[in-house]
Amino acid sequence: MELGLVGLGKMGGNMRERIRRAGHTVVGYDRNPDVADVHSLEELVGKLSAPRVVWVMVPAGEPTQSTVDELAELLEPGDVVVDGGNSRWTDDEKHAGELAAKGIGFVDCGVSGGVWGLENGYALMYGGDAEHVARVQPVFDALKPEGDFGSVHAGKVGAGHFAKMVHNGIEYAMMQAYAEGWELLEKVDSVTDVREVFRSWQEGTVIRSWLLDLAVNALDEDEHLDDLRGYAQDSGEGRWTVEAAIDNAVPLPAITASLFARFASRQEDSPQMKMIAALRNQFGGHAVEKK
């Protein structure tokens, strides 16, 4: 099939390549002309055959809103817009309504995979009407990991981003647990090789995971994380997860505590936050702050 892809950054660029490797045609637009296939959204839409599918991979908030607004004026009834960024699920409902008024379908898709997605595939959580999801299914199939799992039609519009938000909240708590354990091991005199303790957990233990593998990668690069400042940003989805928990009276003590630990990292050079920063860099290519 043909796909228009808006936003060719760290994830979008690799997604374009993975979709093309599956045999589909991708026309990509980015504000950076060095990576773009076309020079405007209008040119992108003009190169696609109707009915069109345009996938948006730009930052949440105003960048996504302005892109959706412009596409609403360029696309035609029967076309479909996919928001694959990290938008808040409440924005999805708004965008779906605005596009539906013009006869344009909307699918929201939470995408996980970071800088490793080109090689390993992307975990996909999408929401929307079945007919609109079916239009995008060949692209979902191209992006997902090999095997039976890795993608899900989570429900109606907003469900995809809500599921991805909860995924990221769980990720916060898991990273925090590894970071706390690492700091305690580093603190005591009796443990003389913390990196190899972490490595030993990669096989045969109930806490083995891809995050653990990435932690070992980070320690191989900088055994005591001496080069990192103990500061970790939050993307916003941890906050949204906690807010949704409050709205629905669901207790999330571990996720909430991990979010607050990120805030604490901005007040002092936290050893735990060195590990959080290193893990975010490993799986997502997020920037780290050097001393």
VOGU-3710 file (C-alpha; in Angstrom, 3 decimals, decimal comma):
1> melglvglgk> 0,000/0,000/0,000  0,937/3,686/-0,104  1,540/5,660/3,074  2,288/9,276/3,800  4,546/9,637/6,855  4,925/12,992/8,575  7,918/13,280/10,933  11,165/11,466/10,151  13,063/11,793/13,412  14,686/9,027/15,466
11> mggnmrerir> 11,623/6,782/15,252  9,870/8,060/12,140  12,896/7,646/9,920  13,425/4,040/10,992  9,723/3,310/10,635  9,835/4,549/7,041  12,690/2,151/6,322  10,994/-0,841/7,978  7,739/-0,228/6,072  9,638/0,064/2,797
21> raghtvvgyd> 11,473/-3,181/3,502  8,059/-4,848/3,731  7,342/-3,768/0,158  5,134/-0,737/0,714  5,520/2,764/-0,725  6,234/5,504/1,811  6,257/9,211/1,003  7,911/11,003/3,921  7,759/14,649/4,934  9,874/16,359/7,571
31> rnpdvadvhs> 10,803/19,962/8,238  14,410/18,862/7,734  14,765/18,788/3,923  17,791/16,497/4,160  15,610/13,545/5,198  12,318/14,439/3,479  10,974/12,926/0,251  8,736/15,951/-0,369  8,831/19,575/0,686  5,322/20,131/2,046
41> leelvgklsa> 2,252/18,341/3,334  0,443/19,467/0,209  3,041/17,753/-1,982  2,850/14,628/0,188  -0,924/14,381/-0,191  -0,632/15,001/-3,925  1,700/12,020/-4,371  -0,696/9,538/-2,725  -3,543/7,769/-4,490  -6,994/8,062/-2,938
51> prvvwvmvpa> -8,154/6,806/-0,530  -5,070/7,931/1,368  -3,513/7,015/4,704  -1,261/9,597/6,373  0,662/8,654/9,534  1,757/11,520/11,816  4,903/11,095/13,961  5,478/14,542/15,481  5,612/15,731/19,103  2,385/15,783/21,095
61> geptqstvde> 0,432/18,977/21,630  0,607/21,917/19,254  2,839/20,223/16,608  0,331/17,376/16,288  -2,665/19,706/16,399  -1,319/21,971/13,644  -0,444/18,963/11,471  -3,922/17,467/11,892  -5,491/20,867/11,126  -3,498/21,186/7,901
71> laellepgdv> -4,251/17,626/6,821  -7,956/18,203/7,456  -7,864/20,871/4,743  -5,817/18,783/2,299  -7,372/15,318/2,590  -10,694/14,094/1,225  -13,592/12,022/2,545  -12,518/8,381/2,838  -8,928/9,179/3,770  -7,494/8,159/7,174
81> vvdggnsrwt> -5,095/9,948/9,540  -3,022/7,950/12,056  -1,483/9,710/15,054  1,515/7,579/16,045  3,090/10,110/18,388  2,723/10,257/22,160  -0,454/12,307/22,218  -2,745/12,357/25,230  -5,776/10,134/24,664  -8,173/13,031/25,244
91> ddekhagela> -6,621/14,809/22,237  -7,460/11,760/20,114  -11,165/12,175/20,764  -10,928/15,814/19,714  -8,977/15,034/16,539  -11,308/12,192/15,578  -14,310/14,492/15,891  -12,707/17,254/13,842  -11,727/14,878/11,047  -15,036/12,965/11,096
101> akgigfvdcg> -16,820/16,229/10,319  -14,967/16,175/6,988  -15,492/12,452/6,355  -11,887/11,590/7,268  -11,131/8,610/9,514  -8,792/8,674/12,508  -6,707/6,019/14,270  -4,515/6,619/17,309  -1,491/4,370/17,729  0,884/4,077/20,634
111> vsggvwglen> 4,291/2,987/19,329  7,012/1,397/21,456  10,408/0,308/20,210  12,620/3,365/20,306  15,844/3,296/18,336  15,747/-0,524/18,231  12,483/-0,718/16,294  14,010/-0,960/12,814  15,750/-4,185/13,781  13,320/-5,658/16,325
121> gyalmyggda> 9,978/-4,250/15,212  7,613/-1,930/17,058  5,001/-2,841/19,630  1,769/-1,196/18,501  -1,391/-0,340/20,432  -4,093/1,260/18,293  -7,603/2,569/18,758  -10,367/3,477/16,346  -13,215/2,112/14,253  -12,614/-1,327/12,757
131> ehvarvqpvf> -12,990/-0,038/9,191  -10,295/2,586/9,696  -7,957/0,156/11,449  -8,385/-2,295/8,557  -7,171/0,356/6,131  -3,922/0,719/8,087  -3,463/-2,983/8,912  -0,796/-3,675/6,242  1,391/-0,976/7,844  0,755/-2,339/11,334
141> dalkpegdfg> 1,798/-5,768/10,074  4,972/-4,327/8,554  5,972/-2,476/11,713  5,183/-5,083/14,371  7,756/-7,620/15,607  7,888/-11,077/14,079  5,504/-13,610/15,617  1,988/-13,644/16,976  2,274/-10,780/19,429  3,359/-7,163/19,450
151> svhagkvgag> 0,244/-5,393/18,153  -3,300/-4,968/19,395  -6,494/-3,169/18,464  -6,990/-1,902/22,006  -10,460/-0,414/21,528  -12,141/2,756/20,374  -10,452/6,065/19,597  -8,039/6,980/22,399  -7,500/3,398/23,542  -4,175/3,067/21,756
161> hfakmvhngi> -2,590/6,089/23,377  -4,145/5,257/26,748  -2,590/1,770/26,579  0,787/3,240/25,579  0,534/5,719/28,443  0,032/2,901/30,953  2,889/0,989/29,299  5,157/3,972/29,894  3,986/4,271/33,493  4,964/0,641/34,089
171> eyammqayae> 8,284/1,352/32,376  8,911/4,182/34,848  8,405/1,844/37,813  10,554/-0,949/36,368  13,443/1,397/35,630  13,175/2,855/39,118  13,390/-0,606/40,703  16,532/-1,478/38,738  18,033/1,895/39,609  17,377/1,525/43,328
181> gwellekvds> 18,851/-1,976/43,372  21,900/-0,788/41,459  22,522/2,079/43,882  22,281/-0,227/46,913  24,704/-2,726/45,374  27,134/0,083/44,581  26,893/1,373/48,148  28,037/-1,697/50,086  31,674/-2,777/50,373  30,960/-6,506/50,186
191> vtdvrevfrs> 29,795/-6,460/46,545  32,867/-5,847/44,423  31,482/-6,228/40,878  28,015/-4,752/40,545  28,072/-4,874/36,763  28,579/-8,644/36,761  25,817/-9,086/39,338  23,456/-7,333/36,931  24,790/-9,478/34,077  24,200/-12,669/36,089
201> wqegtvirsw> 20,522/-11,760/36,418  20,050/-11,902/32,640  19,534/-15,681/32,718  17,344/-17,804/34,974  15,891/-15,067/37,173  12,354/-13,714/37,413  13,586/-10,128/36,988  15,286/-10,680/33,641  13,971/-8,334/30,948  15,007/-6,233/27,981
211> lldlavnald> 15,446/-3,291/30,365  17,900/-5,391/32,377  19,802/-6,175/29,179  19,962/-2,468/28,407  21,169/-1,740/31,924  24,052/-4,160/31,366  24,792/-2,446/28,033  24,970/0,897/29,821  27,296/-0,484/32,520  29,538/-2,010/29,856
221> edehlddlrg> 29,915/1,471/28,381  30,464/3,215/31,731  30,830/0,720/34,602  29,901/3,084/37,438  28,033/5,646/35,296  30,641/8,187/36,354  30,210/10,204/33,178  26,498/10,837/33,705  24,740/13,445/35,757  21,949/12,038/37,948
231> yaqdsgegrw> 19,177/13,866/36,105  16,285/12,276/34,186  13,514/13,994/32,259  9,941/12,724/32,078  8,113/12,641/28,764  4,748/13,570/30,269  3,111/10,176/30,017  4,069/9,258/33,576  2,211/12,337/34,766  -0,803/11,485/32,622
241> tveaaidnav> -0,833/7,941/34,026  -0,912/9,231/37,598  -3,608/11,776/36,706  -5,736/9,034/35,123  -5,259/6,896/38,218  -6,530/9,744/40,390  -9,511/10,316/38,072  -10,425/6,623/38,258  -9,520/6,063/41,935  -6,966/3,390/41,028
251> plpaitaslf> -3,963/3,127/43,405  -0,615/3,323/41,579  1,948/3,683/44,382  4,959/2,289/42,494  4,384/4,279/39,308  3,620/7,446/41,269  6,761/7,069/43,373  8,897/6,539/40,264  7,521/9,742/38,743  8,304/11,684/41,896
261> arfasrqeds> 11,811/10,219/41,876  12,321/11,849/38,458  11,378/15,160/40,035  13,858/14,528/42,853  16,603/14,059/40,268  16,329/17,728/39,378  17,179/18,782/42,911  20,451/16,885/43,373  22,867/14,595/41,525  21,008/11,359/42,262
271> pqmkmiaalr> 22,920/8,079/41,690  19,618/6,314/40,871  18,884/8,842/38,156  22,193/8,044/36,462  20,803/4,567/35,770  17,421/5,962/34,666  19,170/8,369/32,288  21,399/5,577/30,961  18,421/3,272/30,333  16,448/5,994/28,530
281> nqfgghavek> 19,464/6,593/26,306  19,858/2,867/25,605  16,292/2,094/24,542  15,162/5,370/23,099  18,228/7,343/22,192  17,147/10,041/24,650  19,786/12,649/25,424  21,876/12,323/28,571  23,532/15,122/30,467  27,259/14,779/31,022
291> k> 28,988/16,142/34,062
//
